[in-house]
C-alpha cells in the first residue's frame, strides 16, 4: 500500500479501554457499519501495540492523513496529540505539513463525549459513520498547550500537548483527577462529574496567579478555577466557555475568582444551562495566546481535554493552521 493511497483512506485508532473496556466489542459493530457504507479504512487497537498517541504518530509516519478516534474525548485528544507530534518531528527535517493536511473524525463509543456536542457529531454510531461516508468536513482550531518552567526572564518548556476542546487550571483539573480515578473503579455518567465538582468545591483551596491574554493582563489574584476552550462543553456537559467558537482563531477564557461557598453553590446550575457568563464576578476574555503565571508555590494542576498534563505556569497558543474535522454542523 503506497503512501498516496494511505493518505486517502481512514486510519481508525481504537481505544480498547474506552467505555469501561467495552470499546473493543463496540468497534466490531462500527467496523460492519464502515464496511457497509463503503468506507476504506485500516485500524489499530491500543494495548500491547501502544497507546493512541503512539499509534497515530506511527500511522502518520506510514503516510496516513485521515484518522478516526474510536473512543471518547480522551481518545480524540490522544489522536490529535499524535498528529501534532508528527508535524513537529517532521518540521525538524524541513517538512512543510501542518494541521490542515490532516482530517480527524470520531466514532463516539467512550463514556466522555463532550467534543461531539460542539462538532455536531451524533452519539449514535450509525449516524456518526454516516457523516464520514457523506464527506461532511469542516475545520477547527488547534491549541498548543505548553507547561513551562519560568526562572526570572527565561522560560523553558517542560511538556507540550494539543487541545481539541477545553482545558482547565485549578478546581477543573482537580475534578478531572477525581473523575479519572472513579472511572478506573468502573463509575460513569454525568452524576460522576457533578459529584466530583461538589467534592472539589467543598475542599477548595484558593490559588493565586496572573493571567496574560495577547500581551495584556486580564486577571491577577486569588482564583478557584480557570477554563480555556475552543469548544463549549466539558465535564459531562458543563459549559464553562459557552460562547466559544471552534473555528474563530481564538481561545475563550473563563476565570472563577475566590468566592464564598454559598455563592458558588448558587451559581453551579448555570454551568449546565449555558448562562454561566452571567455571573458578574467572572473574569472573561478571548485571544490567540494566553499564559497563566502562578504566584510562588500556589501552582495548580492543568488538564487538557480531561487529561492532567502538569502544573502551571502554562501557555495556550492557537496554531496558525486548522485541522479538518468530520462534523454534523452545516
KEKE-3310 file (N, C-alpha, C; in steps of 0.2 Angstrom, whole numbers, plus 5000, padded with zeros to 4 digits):
npx = (5004:5004:5010:5002:4990:4987:4985:4973:4964:4955:4962:4959:4960:4958:4953:4954:4951:4942:4925:4923:4931:4923:4924:4931:4922:4912:4918:4917:4904:4905:4915:4907:4898:4905:4911:4899:4895:4904:4917:4934:4946:4959:4964:4970:4972:4973:4984:4994:5001:5004:4999:4986:4991:5004:5001:4995:5005:5014:5006:5005:5018:5019:5011:4997:4984:4971:4961:4951:4945:4942:4933:4932:4932:4945:4952:4951:4959:4971:4974:4974:4985:4995:4996:5000:5012:5019:5019:5028:5039:5042:5044:5056:5065:5064:5051:5035:5022:5006:4992:4981:4983:4978:4964:4952:4941:4927:4922:4910:4912:4915:4915:4915:4910:4911:4916:4910:4898:4900:4905:4894:4893:4883:4878:4874:4881:4879:4874:4885:4895:4888:4891:4904:4904:4897:4906:4906:4914:4922:4931:4942:4950:4966:4974:4990:4997:5007:5017:5026:5043:5048:5060:5065:5068:5068:5062:5057:5051:5043:5034:5023:5007:4992:4976:4960:4947:4943:4952:4958:4963:4966:4952:4945:4954:4957:4944:4945:4955:4949:4938:4944:4950:4939:4933:4942:4937:4926:4915:4903:4895:4885:4882:4893:4903:4897:4896:4910:4914:4907:4914:4926:4924:4920:4932:4940:4955:4960:4970:4984:4987:4993:4986:4989:4983:4985:4996:4991:4987:4974:4969:4972:4976:4967:4960:4948:4946:4950:4945:4949:4944:4941:4930:4913:4908:4912:4917:4906:4895:4895:4896:4908:4914:4904:4902:4912:4919:4922:4931:4936:4948:4952:4955:4944:4942:4938:4937:4935:4935:4940:4927:4914:4907:4893:4889:4895:4889:4876:4877:4881:4872:4871:4881:4877:4867:4870:4871:4882:4891:4884:4886:4892:4905:4914:4930:4932:4938:4946:4957:4973:4984:4987:4993:4996:5003:5008:5008:5022:5022:5009:5005:4994:4986:4985:4973:4970:4958:4952:4963:4976:4990:5001:5007:5004:5016:5008:5005:4994:4992:4985:4986:4992:4987:4972:4964:4956:4939:4927:4911:4894:4889:4881)
npy = (4994:5010:5027:5037:5031:5028:5040:5043:5035:5030:5029:5020:5023:5013:5014:5002:5003:5012:5017:5009:4998:4992:4996:4988:4978:4986:4991:4982:4982:4995:4993:4985:4994:5004:4996:4993:5005:5007:5013:5015:5009:5007:4999:5000:4994:5000:4995:4981:4985:4998:5015:5027:5039:5035:5026:5034:5043:5034:5029:5041:5043:5032:5037:5039:5051:5053:5051:5041:5043:5031:5030:5040:5058:5058:5049:5056:5067:5061:5056:5068:5073:5064:5067:5080:5079:5072:5082:5091:5084:5081:5093:5097:5091:5099:5098:5102:5100:5104:5106:5107:5098:5086:5076:5073:5063:5055:5040:5039:5030:5031:5035:5048:5061:5075:5083:5081:5087:5100:5099:5093:5080:5065:5055:5043:5028:5023:5035:5043:5037:5039:5052:5052:5044:5053:5063:5074:5088:5100:5113:5116:5125:5122:5121:5123:5118:5122:5117:5126:5131:5143:5155:5169:5180:5170:5156:5139:5126:5112:5102:5098:5098:5095:5104:5099:5103:5108:5115:5116:5124:5123:5120:5114:5105:5097:5091:5083:5074:5067:5062:5054:5044:5038:5033:5022:5014:5010:5018:5029:5042:5057:5061:5058:5067:5079:5076:5075:5088:5095:5089:5094:5108:5109:5106:5115:5126:5141:5147:5157:5169:5176:5181:5182:5189:5189:5198:5207:5210:5201:5196:5195:5188:5179:5164:5151:5142:5140:5141:5136:5137:5130:5124:5122:5113:5103:5091:5082:5089:5102:5120:5129:5138:5145:5152:5149:5147:5135:5138:5151:5156:5159:5157:5154:5161:5158:5164:5159:5168:5168:5164:5165:5150:5147:5156:5151:5138:5142:5147:5136:5128:5136:5132:5121:5126:5135:5148:5153:5164:5175:5177:5189:5191:5184:5183:5186:5183:5182:5176:5174:5170:5164:5165:5158:5163:5157:5163:5161:5147:5142:5135:5126:5111:5106:5103:5095:5093:5084:5076:5076:5086:5092:5106:5123:5136:5139:5139:5144:5142:5147:5138:5142:5135:5126:5111:5098:5092:5079:5083:5087:5099:5112)
npz = (5000:4995:5000:4994:4993:5006:5011:5007:5013:5028:5045:5058:5075:5089:5105:5116:5129:5132:5137:5148:5145:5135:5122:5113:5109:5104:5093:5084:5079:5073:5063:5055:5050:5044:5034:5027:5023:5013:5016:5015:5026:5038:5053:5070:5087:5103:5117:5119:5108:5109:5114:5110:5106:5101:5092:5082:5079:5073:5062:5055:5051:5042:5032:5033:5033:5037:5051:5062:5078:5089:5102:5117:5123:5128:5119:5107:5110:5112:5099:5091:5098:5093:5080:5080:5086:5076:5066:5072:5073:5060:5055:5060:5051:5040:5034:5027:5031:5039:5051:5043:5033:5038:5043:5056:5063:5073:5081:5092:5106:5119:5137:5140:5130:5126:5116:5104:5105:5102:5089:5082:5079:5080:5094:5091:5084:5070:5064:5066:5058:5046:5043:5041:5029:5021:5018:5026:5031:5041:5048:5062:5076:5083:5098:5105:5120:5132:5146:5157:5163:5173:5176:5182:5169:5159:5150:5150:5141:5148:5145:5131:5124:5114:5111:5109:5113:5128:5141:5158:5173:5190:5201:5191:5185:5196:5197:5186:5189:5200:5193:5183:5192:5198:5187:5184:5193:5188:5188:5180:5170:5170:5183:5190:5186:5192:5206:5208:5206:5216:5227:5224:5226:5239:5246:5242:5239:5238:5224:5218:5205:5189:5174:5157:5142:5125:5127:5137:5153:5161:5172:5190:5205:5218:5214:5209:5199:5182:5165:5148:5131:5115:5112:5118:5128:5142:5155:5156:5150:5156:5154:5153:5145:5136:5125:5116:5100:5087:5076:5076:5078:5090:5108:5121:5137:5154:5170:5187:5201:5218:5228:5240:5248:5248:5238:5226:5226:5223:5210:5202:5195:5183:5175:5167:5160:5150:5154:5161:5160:5164:5178:5188:5194:5187:5177:5161:5144:5128:5116:5106:5112:5128:5144:5160:5175:5190:5207:5217:5227:5223:5213:5202:5196:5179:5166:5151:5139:5148:5153:5164:5163:5169:5179:5182:5179:5163:5145:5132:5115:5100:5085:5069:5058:5054:5059:5049:5051:5054:5054:5060:5059:5049)
capx = (5000:5009:5008:4997:4984:4986:4983:4966:4959:4954:4965:4955:4963:4953:4955:4950:4950:4936:4918:4924:4934:4918:4925:4933:4916:4908:4921:4915:4898:4907:4918:4902:4894:4910:4911:4893:4895:4909:4922:4940:4949:4963:4963:4975:4970:4978:4986:5001:5005:5005:4994:4983:4996:5010:4999:4993:5011:5017:5002:5007:5025:5017:5008:4990:4982:4964:4960:4945:4947:4936:4933:4929:4936:4952:4955:4951:4964:4977:4975:4977:4992:5000:4996:5004:5019:5022:5020:5034:5045:5043:5046:5063:5069:5062:5045:5030:5015:5003:4986:4977:4984:4975:4957:4950:4934:4927:4916:4910:4910:4918:4910:4915:4909:4909:4919:4905:4892:4902:4906:4888:4893:4878:4881:4873:4886:4877:4874:4892:4898:4885:4894:4911:4903:4895:4911:4904:4920:4923:4938:4943:4956:4970:4978:4996:4997:5014:5019:5033:5047:5050:5065:5067:5065:5069:5056:5059:5045:5044:5030:5018:5001:4987:4970:4954:4941:4943:4957:4957:4968:4963:4947:4943:4959:4956:4938:4947:4959:4944:4934:4948:4951:4932:4932:4945:4933:4920:4909:4902:4889:4885:4882:4900:4906:4894:4899:4917:4914:4905:4919:4932:4922:4920:4939:4944:4960:4961:4977:4985:4990:4992:4984:4990:4980:4988:5000:4988:4985:4967:4967:4978:4974:4965:4955:4946:4946:4951:4944:4951:4941:4938:4923:4908:4906:4917:4915:4899:4890:4896:4898:4912:4916:4898:4902:4917:4918:4928:4935:4936:4955:4953:4953:4940:4945:4933:4941:4931:4939:4939:4921:4911:4905:4886:4889:4897:4884:4870:4878:4883:4867:4872:4886:4873:4861:4873:4871:4887:4894:4880:4889:4896:4912:4919:4934:4931:4942:4947:4963:4976:4989:4985:4998:4995:5009:5006:5012:5025:5021:5002:5004:4988:4986:4982:4971:4968:4953:4951:4969:4980:4996:5006:5005:5005:5014:5006:5003:4989:4993:4981:4990:4991:4983:4967:4963:4949:4936:4921:4906:4887:4887:4880)
capy = (5000:5016:5032:5041:5028:5028:5047:5044:5030:5032:5025:5020:5021:5010:5014:4997:5004:5017:5014:5003:4992:4989:4999:4983:4975:4991:4993:4976:4985:5000:4990:4982:5000:5007:4992:4993:5012:5008:5017:5012:5010:5002:5000:4998:4994:5001:4989:4979:4988:5005:5019:5030:5044:5032:5023:5039:5045:5029:5029:5047:5041:5027:5040:5041:5058:5054:5047:5041:5041:5026:5031:5047:5064:5056:5046:5062:5071:5057:5056:5074:5074:5060:5071:5086:5076:5070:5088:5094:5079:5081:5100:5097:5090:5104:5096:5108:5098:5107:5103:5107:5092:5080:5075:5070:5061:5051:5035:5040:5025:5032:5037:5056:5063:5082:5087:5080:5092:5106:5097:5091:5073:5062:5050:5036:5026:5023:5042:5046:5034:5042:5058:5050:5042:5058:5068:5081:5090:5107:5114:5119:5127:5118:5125:5120:5119:5121:5118:5130:5132:5150:5157:5176:5182:5165:5151:5133:5121:5106:5097:5101:5094:5099:5104:5099:5105:5113:5114:5119:5125:5123:5115:5110:5100:5093:5087:5078:5069:5063:5058:5048:5039:5035:5029:5016:5010:5007:5023:5033:5046:5064:5062:5057:5074:5084:5074:5077:5095:5097:5087:5099:5114:5108:5105:5120:5130:5146:5148:5164:5169:5182:5178:5187:5187:5193:5203:5211:5206:5201:5194:5194:5187:5173:5161:5144:5138:5143:5136:5138:5132:5132:5120:5124:5108:5099:5088:5079:5094:5108:5125:5135:5143:5144:5156:5148:5145:5130:5140:5158:5158:5162:5153:5158:5161:5160:5163:5160:5170:5165:5166:5161:5143:5148:5160:5146:5133:5145:5148:5130:5126:5139:5128:5117:5130:5140:5155:5154:5170:5180:5178:5195:5191:5180:5187:5183:5186:5178:5178:5169:5167:5165:5162:5158:5163:5156:5166:5157:5140:5141:5132:5122:5106:5108:5097:5096:5088:5078:5073:5081:5086:5095:5111:5130:5140:5136:5144:5141:5146:5144:5137:5146:5131:5122:5104:5096:5088:5077:5087:5087:5106:5114)
capz = (5000:4994:5004:4991:4994:5013:5013:5005:5017:5035:5049:5064:5081:5093:5112:5119:5136:5132:5138:5153:5141:5130:5116:5108:5106:5101:5087:5079:5076:5069:5058:5050:5048:5040:5028:5023:5019:5008:5018:5015:5032:5042:5061:5075:5093:5109:5121:5118:5102:5110:5116:5104:5103:5098:5086:5077:5076:5068:5056:5051:5048:5037:5026:5034:5035:5039:5057:5066:5085:5091:5109:5119:5122:5129:5113:5102:5112:5110:5092:5089:5100:5089:5074:5082:5087:5070:5062:5075:5071:5053:5054:5061:5045:5035:5032:5027:5033:5045:5053:5038:5029:5042:5045:5062:5065:5079:5082:5099:5110:5125:5142:5140:5123:5125:5110:5098:5106:5098:5082:5079:5078:5084:5099:5088:5080:5063:5061:5065:5052:5040:5042:5037:5022:5017:5017:5030:5033:5042:5051:5069:5078:5087:5103:5108:5127:5135:5153:5157:5169:5172:5181:5180:5162:5155:5150:5147:5140:5151:5141:5127:5121:5109:5114:5104:5116:5133:5146:5164:5179:5197:5203:5185:5184:5201:5195:5181:5193:5203:5188:5181:5197:5199:5181:5185:5198:5185:5188:5173:5169:5172:5190:5192:5186:5197:5212:5208:5206:5223:5231:5223:5229:5246:5248:5238:5242:5233:5222:5216:5198:5185:5168:5152:5136:5120:5130:5141:5160:5161:5179:5194:5211:5220:5209:5211:5193:5175:5159:5141:5127:5108:5112:5123:5133:5146:5161:5155:5148:5158:5149:5156:5139:5132:5119:5112:5093:5086:5071:5075:5079:5097:5114:5126:5144:5160:5177:5193:5207:5225:5230:5246:5246:5246:5231:5221:5225:5220:5203:5199:5189:5177:5171:5163:5156:5145:5156:5166:5159:5168:5184:5187:5197:5182:5173:5154:5139:5122:5112:5102:5116:5135:5149:5167:5179:5197:5212:5222:5227:5223:5206:5202:5191:5172:5162:5144:5136:5153:5155:5168:5160:5173:5184:5180:5173:5157:5140:5127:5109:5094:5080:5063:5054:5057:5057:5046:5056:5052:5058:5059:5058:5042)
cpx = (5004:5006:5003:4990:4982:4983:4976:4961:4960:4959:4962:4959:4958:4956:4951:4948:4944:4929:4919:4926:4929:4919:4927:4927:4912:4911:4919:4909:4900:4911:4913:4899:4899:4911:4905:4892:4900:4915:4929:4944:4954:4963:4969:4971:4975:4979:4993:5005:5006:4999:4991:4987:5001:5007:4997:5000:5014:5013:5004:5013:5024:5014:5000:4989:4975:4963:4953:4947:4940:4937:4929:4933:4944:4956:4956:4958:4971:4979:4977:4984:4997:5001:5001:5011:5023:5024:5027:5040:5047:5046:5054:5068:5067:5055:5040:5023:5013:4996:4981:4978:4981:4968:4956:4943:4934:4921:4915:4907:4912:4913:4910:4915:4907:4911:4913:4899:4894:4903:4899:4888:4888:4881:4879:4878:4885:4877:4881:4896:4895:4889:4901:4910:4901:4900:4909:4910:4920:4930:4937:4950:4960:4974:4984:4996:5004:5015:5026:5036:5050:5055:5068:5064:5066:5063:5059:5052:5047:5040:5025:5013:4997:4980:4964:4948:4942:4948:4955:4963:4964:4958:4945:4948:4958:4949:4940:4951:4954:4940:4938:4949:4945:4931:4936:4942:4927:4914:4909:4896:4890:4886:4889:4904:4903:4896:4906:4918:4912:4910:4925:4930:4922:4927:4943:4949:4962:4969:4977:4989:4989:4990:4985:4987:4982:4992:4997:4985:4977:4964:4973:4975:4972:4960:4954:4947:4947:4949:4946:4948:4940:4931:4919:4908:4912:4914:4908:4894:4890:4898:4902:4914:4910:4898:4908:4915:4924:4933:4936:4944:4957:4952:4949:4942:4939:4937:4936:4936:4937:4932:4918:4907:4897:4885:4890:4892:4877:4871:4880:4878:4868:4877:4883:4868:4864:4873:4876:4890:4890:4882:4894:4903:4917:4924:4934:4935:4942:4953:4967:4982:4988:4990:4996:5001:5007:5011:5015:5024:5014:5001:4999:4989:4983:4979:4969:4964:4952:4957:4973:4987:5002:5003:5007:5012:5012:5004:4999:4990:4989:4986:4988:4986:4978:4966:4956:4946:4929:4916:4899:4884:4886:4886)
cpy = (5006:5022:5037:5038:5028:5035:5048:5040:5032:5027:5026:5018:5019:5010:5008:4998:5009:5013:5008:4997:4989:4991:4994:4980:4979:4992:4987:4979:4990:4998:4988:4988:5003:5003:4993:5000:5013:5012:5013:5014:5005:5004:4997:4999:4996:4995:4988:4983:4996:5009:5023:5035:5041:5029:5028:5041:5040:5029:5036:5046:5037:5031:5042:5048:5059:5049:5047:5039:5037:5026:5037:5053:5062:5053:5052:5066:5067:5057:5062:5075:5070:5064:5077:5084:5075:5077:5091:5090:5080:5088:5101:5095:5094:5102:5102:5106:5103:5103:5102:5101:5085:5081:5071:5069:5057:5046:5035:5034:5025:5034:5045:5058:5071:5086:5086:5084:5098:5105:5095:5084:5069:5056:5043:5034:5026:5030:5045:5043:5037:5048:5057:5048:5048:5064:5075:5083:5098:5108:5117:5121:5122:5122:5121:5122:5117:5122:5120:5129:5139:5152:5164:5178:5176:5160:5145:5129:5114:5100:5101:5096:5098:5098:5104:5103:5111:5110:5118:5120:5126:5118:5111:5104:5095:5088:5081:5072:5065:5059:5052:5043:5035:5031:5022:5011:5008:5012:5027:5037:5053:5066:5062:5064:5079:5082:5076:5084:5098:5095:5092:5106:5114:5108:5110:5124:5135:5147:5155:5164:5175:5178:5184:5185:5192:5199:5208:5207:5207:5199:5194:5194:5180:5170:5153:5140:5143:5138:5140:5134:5135:5128:5123:5120:5105:5096:5085:5084:5101:5113:5130:5140:5143:5147:5155:5145:5141:5133:5147:5161:5160:5156:5157:5156:5163:5159:5164:5162:5167:5168:5162:5155:5144:5151:5155:5141:5136:5146:5141:5127:5130:5136:5124:5120:5134:5147:5157:5161:5176:5181:5184:5195:5187:5185:5183:5187:5180:5180:5172:5166:5169:5162:5163:5158:5163:5161:5161:5150:5138:5138:5126:5117:5109:5102:5099:5091:5082:5075:5078:5080:5089:5101:5118:5131:5136:5141:5140:5146:5143:5144:5140:5141:5127:5115:5102:5091:5085:5080:5086:5094:5108:5119)
cpz = (5000:4998:5001:4993:5002:5015:5011:5010:5025:5040:5056:5070:5087:5100:5115:5126:5137:5134:5143:5150:5137:5123:5110:5105:5102:5094:5082:5075:5071:5063:5052:5047:5043:5033:5023:5020:5014:5009:5019:5022:5034:5049:5065:5082:5098:5113:5121:5113:5103:5112:5110:5101:5099:5092:5080:5074:5071:5062:5052:5047:5042:5031:5027:5036:5037:5045:5060:5073:5087:5099:5111:5118:5123:5122:5107:5103:5110:5103:5089:5092:5096:5082:5075:5083:5081:5066:5065:5073:5064:5051:5055:5056:5039:5031:5032:5029:5039:5047:5048:5033:5032:5043:5051:5063:5071:5078:5089:5103:5117:5130:5142:5132:5123:5119:5104:5099:5102:5091:5078:5077:5083:5088:5095:5083:5072:5060:5061:5059:5046:5038:5039:5030:5018:5016:5021:5034:5035:5045:5058:5071:5083:5092:5106:5116:5130:5142:5153:5164:5168:5177:5178:5174:5157:5156:5147:5147:5143:5147:5137:5125:5117:5112:5108:5106:5121:5138:5153:5169:5185:5198:5197:5184:5190:5200:5191:5184:5196:5199:5185:5185:5198:5193:5181:5189:5195:5185:5182:5174:5172:5179:5193:5192:5191:5204:5213:5209:5213:5228:5231:5226:5236:5249:5244:5242:5237:5231:5219:5209:5194:5178:5162:5145:5130:5122:5135:5148:5160:5168:5183:5201:5213:5215:5212:5205:5187:5170:5153:5136:5120:5107:5118:5129:5136:5152:5161:5154:5151:5153:5152:5151:5134:5126:5114:5105:5090:5081:5070:5077:5085:5102:5119:5133:5149:5166:5183:5199:5213:5227:5236:5243:5244:5239:5226:5220:5222:5212:5199:5193:5183:5172:5166:5159:5151:5148:5161:5166:5162:5175:5184:5189:5192:5179:5166:5149:5133:5119:5109:5107:5123:5139:5156:5171:5186:5201:5217:5221:5226:5216:5207:5196:5184:5169:5155:5141:5141:5155:5158:5165:5164:5178:5180:5182:5167:5151:5135:5121:5103:5088:5074:5058:5058:5055:5054:5051:5053:5057:5056:5058:5051:5040)
residu = (UNK:UNK:UNK:UNK:UNK:UNK:UNK:UNK:UNK:UNK:UNK:UNK:UNK:UNK:UNK:UNK:UNK:UNK:UNK:UNK:UNK:UNK:UNK:UNK:UNK:UNK:UNK:UNK:UNK:UNK:UNK:UNK:UNK:UNK:UNK:UNK:UNK:UNK:UNK:UNK:UNK:UNK:UNK:UNK:UNK:UNK:UNK:UNK:UNK:UNK:UNK:UNK:UNK:UNK:UNK:UNK:UNK:UNK:UNK:UNK:UNK:UNK:UNK:UNK:UNK:UNK:UNK:UNK:UNK:UNK:UNK:UNK:UNK:UNK:UNK:UNK:UNK:UNK:UNK:UNK:UNK:UNK:UNK:UNK:UNK:UNK:UNK:UNK:UNK:UNK:UNK:UNK:UNK:UNK:UNK:UNK:UNK:UNK:UNK:UNK:UNK:UNK:UNK:UNK:UNK:UNK:UNK:UNK:UNK:UNK:UNK:UNK:UNK:UNK:UNK:UNK:UNK:UNK:UNK:UNK:UNK:UNK:UNK:UNK:UNK:UNK:UNK:UNK:UNK:UNK:UNK:UNK:UNK:UNK:UNK:UNK:UNK:UNK:UNK:UNK:UNK:UNK:UNK:UNK:UNK:UNK:UNK:UNK:UNK:UNK:UNK:UNK:UNK:UNK:UNK:UNK:UNK:UNK:UNK:UNK:UNK:UNK:UNK:UNK:UNK:UNK:UNK:UNK:UNK:UNK:UNK:UNK:UNK:UNK:UNK:UNK:UNK:UNK:UNK:UNK:UNK:UNK:UNK:UNK:UNK:UNK:UNK:UNK:UNK:UNK:UNK:UNK:UNK:UNK:UNK:UNK:UNK:UNK:UNK:UNK:UNK:UNK:UNK:UNK:UNK:UNK:UNK:UNK:UNK:UNK:UNK:UNK:UNK:UNK:UNK:UNK:UNK:UNK:UNK:UNK:UNK:UNK:UNK:UNK:UNK:UNK:UNK:UNK:UNK:UNK:UNK:UNK:UNK:UNK:UNK:UNK:UNK:UNK:UNK:UNK:UNK:UNK:UNK:UNK:UNK:UNK:UNK:UNK:UNK:UNK:UNK:UNK:UNK:UNK:UNK:UNK:UNK:UNK:UNK:UNK:UNK:UNK:UNK:UNK:UNK:UNK:UNK:UNK:UNK:UNK:UNK:UNK:UNK:UNK:UNK:UNK:UNK:UNK:UNK:UNK:UNK:UNK:UNK:UNK:UNK:UNK:UNK:UNK:UNK:UNK:UNK:UNK:UNK:UNK:UNK:UNK:UNK:UNK:UNK:UNK:UNK:UNK:UNK:UNK:UNK:UNK:UNK:UNK:UNK:UNK:UNK:UNK:UNK:UNK:UNK:UNK:UNK:UNK:UNK:UNK:UNK:UNK:UNK:UNK:UNK:UNK:UNK:UNK:UNK:UNK)
# end
